[in-house]
Amino acid sequence: MTAATGVNGRAGFRDPSPARSLALFRAFLREQSDPEACYALLARDAADQVEAYGKVAGKVVVDVGGGSGHFTREFRARGAQALLFEPDTTELGQDPPAGTVVADGYLLPLPDASADVTFSSNVLEHVADRDTFVSELVRVTRPGGLIYVAFTNWLSPWGGHEWAPWHYLGADRAQARYRRRTGRAPKHTLGENLFAHHIGATLRHVRARDDVSVVAARSRYWPFLAEAVTRVPGVREFATWNLLLILRRCPP
């Protein structure tokens, strides 16, 4: 897959490629010091990934759990009618995109088949009921439309989020270490706002559904063999880092 403009808004970066992965990794290292640049870059990259399957200009894009709205703004900049649905008001920041709706991804206030693209970036690991969440994304997507779902799986080196990679030693120990090191409670607690979802189980679920077809299942950030790494049971749980699923809604 080749992005139209690349993650820095210019031609040249391929997806996957070492140059793209390095640019994203450098941005993640600056997430705390320069979150605006980090998430704007990630939004451009994700929009490029969506547009590899067709331009979004003139289409309805539903951004589920998009936080402060970087993805929504990027899709709007590309001509889409993008709508942000975010359940956590603390994630919206001071200036969410106009028209933002506070709503849970389990029950979106949208009619069936109302979106051309339904988009969810790094949300699935924060929902307890994966299957219901995916079903709601599918419900609001029109037949032939795309569903973009990317999430950090539990056994990824980043699976424990701010207390990774110590989650490999157990969540309780990892969280206790985080408290000792930082003097504050972690943002995420396993079983409350972070859940142990796995690649194998997620792939089996989406492939067993009769209302979607799997267009792509790949590592979101891996610099090479992005699809191959997700085909190896066991290894994929550690090596994929972040699973990207591109699904297409089947006709009823």
C-alpha positions as CSV (number, residue, x, y, z in Angstrom):
1,M,0.0,0.0,0.0
2,T,1.4,3.4,-0.9
3,A,0.1,6.5,0.9
4,A,-0.9,9.4,-1.4
5,T,1.1,12.0,0.5
6,G,3.0,10.3,3.3
7,V,3.0,10.9,7.0
8,N,4.6,14.3,6.8
9,G,2.2,15.6,4.2
10,R,4.6,15.1,1.3
11,A,5.1,12.5,-1.3
12,G,7.7,9.8,-0.7
13,F,6.8,7.7,2.3
14,R,5.4,4.3,1.5
15,D,3.2,2.3,3.9
16,P,4.8,0.1,5.2
17,S,8.3,1.5,5.1
18,P,11.2,2.1,7.6
19,A,11.1,5.8,6.9
20,R,7.4,6.0,7.8
21,S,7.8,3.9,10.9
22,L,10.8,5.9,12.0
23,A,8.9,9.2,11.6
24,L,6.0,7.9,13.7
25,F,8.3,6.5,16.3
26,R,10.1,9.8,16.7
27,A,6.7,11.6,17.0
28,F,5.6,9.1,19.8
29,L,8.8,9.9,21.7
30,R,7.7,13.5,21.8
31,E,4.1,12.8,22.7
32,Q,4.3,14.3,26.2
33,S,6.3,17.3,25.1
34,D,4.5,18.0,21.9
35,P,1.2,16.1,21.7
36,E,-0.2,18.4,19.0
37,A,2.5,17.5,16.5
38,C,2.4,13.8,17.5
39,Y,-1.4,13.4,17.0
40,A,-1.6,15.6,14.0
41,L,1.0,13.3,12.3
42,L,-0.8,10.2,13.4
43,A,-4.1,11.6,12.0
44,R,-2.5,12.3,8.6
45,D,-1.1,8.8,8.5
46,A,-4.4,7.2,9.4
47,A,-6.3,9.3,6.9
48,D,-3.7,8.2,4.3
49,Q,-4.4,4.6,5.2
50,V,-8.2,5.1,4.8
51,E,-7.7,6.9,1.5
52,A,-5.7,4.0,0.1
53,Y,-9.2,2.5,-0.4
54,G,-10.8,5.6,-1.8
55,K,-10.9,9.4,-1.3
56,V,-13.0,10.6,1.6
57,A,-14.0,13.9,0.0
58,G,-17.8,14.2,0.1
59,K,-18.2,11.1,2.3
60,V,-19.6,10.7,5.8
61,V,-16.8,9.6,8.2
62,V,-17.8,8.7,11.7
63,D,-14.9,9.0,14.2
64,V,-15.7,6.9,17.3
65,G,-13.6,7.6,20.4
66,G,-11.4,10.2,18.6
67,G,-10.5,12.1,21.8
68,S,-9.7,15.7,21.1
69,G,-10.6,15.5,17.4
70,H,-7.3,15.3,15.5
71,F,-8.7,12.5,13.2
72,T,-12.0,14.4,12.7
73,R,-10.2,17.6,11.7
74,E,-7.9,15.7,9.3
75,F,-10.8,14.0,7.6
76,R,-12.7,17.4,7.3
77,A,-9.5,19.0,5.8
78,R,-9.8,16.3,3.1
79,G,-13.4,17.2,2.3
80,A,-15.2,14.6,4.4
81,Q,-18.3,15.3,6.5
82,A,-16.6,13.9,9.6
83,L,-18.4,13.5,12.9
84,L,-16.8,12.9,16.3
85,F,-18.4,10.7,18.9
86,E,-16.5,10.6,22.2
87,P,-17.8,9.3,25.5
88,D,-15.2,10.8,27.8
89,T,-15.5,14.6,28.2
90,T,-12.1,14.8,29.8
91,E,-10.5,13.6,26.5
92,L,-12.2,16.3,24.4
93,G,-9.8,19.1,25.5
94,Q,-10.6,22.8,25.4
95,D,-11.6,23.1,21.7
96,P,-13.3,19.9,20.3
97,P,-14.5,20.0,16.7
98,A,-17.8,21.7,16.1
99,G,-20.7,19.3,16.2
100,T,-18.9,16.8,18.5
101,V,-21.3,14.5,20.3
102,V,-20.7,12.9,23.7
103,A,-21.8,9.3,23.0
104,D,-20.8,5.8,23.9
105,G,-19.4,3.6,21.1
106,Y,-21.7,0.8,22.3
107,L,-24.8,2.8,21.3
108,L,-24.1,5.5,18.7
109,P,-27.0,8.0,18.1
110,L,-27.0,7.3,14.4
111,P,-29.4,5.4,12.1
112,D,-28.4,2.2,10.4
113,A,-26.1,2.5,7.3
114,S,-25.5,6.2,7.8
115,A,-21.7,6.3,7.4
116,D,-19.4,5.7,4.4
117,V,-16.4,5.2,6.7
118,T,-16.5,4.3,10.4
119,F,-13.2,5.0,12.1
120,S,-11.8,3.8,15.4
121,S,-8.2,4.4,16.4
122,N,-6.9,2.9,19.6
123,V,-10.2,2.5,21.2
124,L,-10.9,-1.2,21.2
125,E,-8.4,-1.9,24.0
126,H,-10.5,0.4,26.2
127,V,-13.8,-1.3,25.8
128,A,-14.9,-4.4,27.8
129,D,-17.2,-5.9,25.2
130,R,-15.2,-6.1,21.9
131,D,-18.0,-7.8,19.9
132,T,-20.7,-5.4,20.8
133,F,-18.4,-2.4,20.0
134,V,-17.5,-3.9,16.6
135,S,-21.2,-4.7,15.9
136,E,-22.1,-1.0,16.5
137,L,-19.4,0.1,14.1
138,V,-20.8,-2.3,11.5
139,R,-24.4,-1.2,12.1
140,V,-23.9,2.4,11.3
141,T,-21.8,1.7,8.1
142,R,-23.5,1.5,4.8
143,P,-23.2,-1.6,2.7
144,G,-19.9,-1.4,0.8
145,G,-18.6,1.1,3.3
146,L,-15.3,0.7,5.2
147,I,-14.7,0.1,8.9
148,Y,-11.2,1.1,10.2
149,V,-10.3,-0.5,13.6
150,A,-6.8,-0.2,15.0
151,F,-5.9,-1.2,18.6
152,T,-3.0,-2.0,20.8
153,N,-3.3,-5.7,21.8
154,W,-2.5,-6.8,25.3
155,L,0.7,-8.7,24.6
156,S,2.2,-5.9,22.5
157,P,5.2,-4.3,24.1
158,W,2.9,-1.3,24.6
159,G,-0.1,-3.3,25.8
160,G,0.1,-1.9,29.3
161,H,0.2,1.6,28.1
162,E,1.9,3.9,30.5
163,W,3.0,1.0,32.7
164,A,4.3,-1.1,29.8
165,P,6.4,-3.2,29.3
166,W,6.1,-4.3,32.9
167,H,2.6,-5.6,32.2
168,Y,4.4,-8.8,31.1
169,L,5.0,-9.4,34.8
170,G,1.3,-8.9,35.7
171,A,-0.9,-5.9,35.8
172,D,-0.9,-5.5,39.5
173,R,2.9,-5.5,39.7
174,A,3.2,-3.1,36.8
175,Q,0.7,-0.6,38.2
176,A,2.4,-0.8,41.6
177,R,5.8,-0.1,40.0
178,Y,4.3,2.9,38.2
179,R,3.0,4.3,41.4
180,R,6.4,3.9,43.1
181,R,8.3,5.5,40.2
182,T,6.0,8.4,39.5
183,G,4.2,9.0,42.8
184,R,0.8,9.0,41.2
185,A,-1.9,6.6,40.1
186,P,-1.7,5.3,36.5
187,K,-4.4,6.6,34.1
188,H,-5.3,3.0,33.1
189,T,-6.5,0.1,35.2
190,L,-6.9,-3.4,33.8
191,G,-10.5,-4.4,33.8
192,E,-11.8,-0.8,34.2
193,N,-10.6,1.3,31.3
194,L,-8.0,-1.1,29.8
195,F,-8.8,-4.7,28.6
196,A,-6.7,-7.6,27.5
197,H,-7.7,-8.1,23.9
198,H,-5.7,-10.5,21.7
199,I,-5.1,-10.6,18.0
200,G,-6.0,-14.2,17.4
201,A,-9.3,-14.0,19.1
202,T,-10.1,-10.7,17.4
203,L,-9.3,-12.0,13.9
204,R,-11.4,-15.1,14.5
205,H,-14.3,-12.9,15.5
206,V,-14.3,-10.6,12.5
207,R,-13.7,-13.5,10.1
208,A,-16.6,-15.4,11.5
209,R,-19.0,-12.5,10.9
210,D,-21.3,-12.6,7.9
211,D,-21.9,-8.8,7.8
212,V,-18.3,-7.8,7.0
213,S,-15.4,-9.0,4.8
214,V,-11.8,-8.5,6.0
215,V,-10.0,-6.3,3.4
216,A,-6.8,-6.1,5.4
217,A,-5.4,-7.4,8.7
218,R,-1.9,-6.0,9.4
219,S,0.4,-4.3,11.8
220,R,-0.4,-0.6,11.8
221,Y,3.2,0.6,12.3
222,W,5.4,-2.3,11.3
223,P,8.0,-1.2,8.7
224,F,7.9,-4.3,6.5
225,L,5.9,-7.6,6.1
226,A,3.0,-5.8,7.9
227,E,0.5,-8.4,6.9
228,A,2.8,-11.4,7.2
229,V,3.4,-10.8,10.9
230,T,-0.3,-11.1,11.8
231,R,-0.5,-14.6,10.2
232,V,1.9,-16.3,12.6
233,P,0.0,-17.5,15.7
234,G,1.8,-16.6,19.0
235,V,4.4,-14.4,17.4
236,R,1.8,-12.0,16.2
237,E,0.6,-11.3,19.7
238,F,4.0,-9.8,20.6
239,A,5.3,-8.5,17.2
240,T,2.3,-6.8,15.7
241,W,2.3,-4.0,18.3
242,N,-0.9,-2.5,17.0
243,L,-3.4,-4.4,14.8
244,L,-5.1,-2.6,11.9
245,L,-8.3,-4.1,10.5
246,I,-9.9,-2.7,7.4
247,L,-13.4,-4.3,7.0
248,R,-16.0,-3.8,4.3
249,R,-19.7,-3.9,5.2
250,C,-21.4,-6.6,3.3
251,P,-24.9,-6.2,1.6
252,P,-27.7,-7.4,3.8
